[in-house]
Amino acid sequence: MSPQNSVTARPALKVGVLGAGTVGTQVIRLLLEQSEEFTARSGARLAITGVAVRNVAAPRDESVPRELLTDDATAVATSNDLVIELIGGIEPARTLILAAFKAGASVITGNKALIAAHGPELYAAAAAADVDFYYEAAVAGAIPVVYALRESMAGDRVTSVLGIVNGTTNYILDEMSTKGLSFDEALATAQELGYAEADPTADVDGLDAAAKCAIIASLAFHTRVGLDDVTVEGIRSITAEDIREAHASGCEIKVLAIAQRREDDHARGISVRVHPALVPAHHPLASVHGAFNAVLIEAESAGRLMFYGQGAGGAPTASAVLSDVVAAAAHRVNGGQAPRESSYADLPVLGPESAITRYQVQLRVDDQPGSLATVAGVFAENGVSIDSVRQSAYVGAAEATVTIVTHPASVFHLDTAVDALRGEDRVLDVLSIQKVEGE
């Protein structure tokens, strides 16, 4: 049998696409241009039957055939074997995905906000319909983090996941670090280049990273974690002075998504948070520049694993979507199914006061003998151990700026120590408090 006849003989699967934006356009283009390769990889001929858009008449990339366009999203969702949802947001995406499951379609999505908000409902609906639900593109674009946590790490016990999962904020902080720009200047540059939306709220306030962090934690710790469980802090308050002080401490400031398992005498559960943090220059995440993403997984048996690459953009994200398409199509032809939700551990999600991290505390103190001893005593009395002390500048004749980095401590102990410092006569002011992540 000739190769052409072999491809023709493969079973055909109907594919519907919901949304034809940046990512959707790339998915459609690649499916059409590389159809024979996708047939060979999946074992099925993948035929796009419809592309649902809001406005059929709107100008769009010529790689999307106009004859495929329709404004009947429900018909696309309910009349195909595979449905690719790239609309984003909660509704109508949620309703359309549930309709697709009910109609017997497997669904591939990159919708992190929807999964973070309604993941359990979607997992249950997919299981009830005995179809696949794939979402590799929901976290870190082309980087296979979902696959790693859901399948590759299934035989291990993950202890922590630390990641840069939002390219916009990483680009902004990188511009501030390398070019000395202010936050507003770096944001404007990011918007000009298309890294940031006209309304950058989801990125700069940490909401995009928080949705991804909830998904990461759910997969890593076999526990249902929602968006509301994630403690979030954005980067609007980061200043050029904060960047300079970070450099003086041998660090870079990065926005990190952090999911950690905690099992000690004081707490058992998982801590899930997104916030800016000082990262030592020697740490792998400190060297992640521009709009790139990176995720560091720590597991008991495997040790440290790092994933690095393009975290956004049409083609990189389409790569993740299409890997899921191939897997779902192969299951349709050969049998098998995507992993179901694993939430057996049901670990409690700890409050923000239970997070354990290091801190950098900058103080303005009375420059007299015994001042540092007083400060050290306050930290010790409140259960916070000091790692290093740096006197970074003199202020006038009798004042000094002191920068202290602690060993890992809970938010509760750090807050009580800082409150006590504010009541000390030798401490003139608490200038800043920054979290420090990474050894």
KAJO-V218742 format. One line per field, one symbol per residue. ss: DSSP state (~ for helix, > for strand, _ for the rest). psi: psi as a letter, one per 20 degrees, with the letter a starting at -180 (. if undefined). A space follows every 10 residues. Layout:
ss = ???
psi = ???
This chain:
ss = __~~~~~~~_ >>>>>>>>__ _~~~~~~~~~ ~~~_~~~~~~ ~~_>>>>>>> >>________ _____~~~>> __~~~~~~__ _>>>>_____ __~~~~~~~~ ~~___>>>>_ _~~~~~~~~~ ~~~~~~~~~_ __>>_~~~__ ____~~~~~~ ~~_____>>> >>>>__~~~~ ~~~~~~~~~_ __~~~~~~~~ ~~________ ~~~~__~~~~ ~~~~~~~~~~ ~_____~~~_ >>_______~ ~~~~~~~~__ >>>>>>>>>> >>>____>>> >>>>>>>>>> ___~~~~___ _>>>>>>>>_ __>>>>>>>> ___~~~~~~~ ~~~~~~~~~~ ~~~~______ ________>_ _~~~_>>>>> >>>>>>____ ~~~~~~~~~~ ~____>>>>> >>>>>___>> >>>>>>__>> ~~~~~~~~~~ ~~____>>>> >>>>>>>__
psi = pqhghgghiq qppppqpopl bgggghgggh hghkghghgh hhjqpoophq oprgohiqqr piiophiiqq jnhgghhjkr hppookgrag qjggghghhg ghjjqqpprk nhggghhkgh ggggggghil rqoqkhiiok dipmgggghh ghjhjrophq ppqojohghh gghghhghik qrggghgggh hhijhqrhoj ghghjjhghg ghhggggggh jlpoprhiip pppajhiprh hggghghhjk rqpqppppoq ppnaihqpbq poqprqqppq hiqhihjorb jqqqpoppqg ghcppppqap iaqggghhgg ghhhggghgh hhgirrqqpr pokhhlqqoq rhiipprrqo ppqorpmqpi ghhgghhggg hjkpppgqpp ohqpoahjqq ppppprrpqq hghgghgggh hhiphiohqo gqpqqpqp.
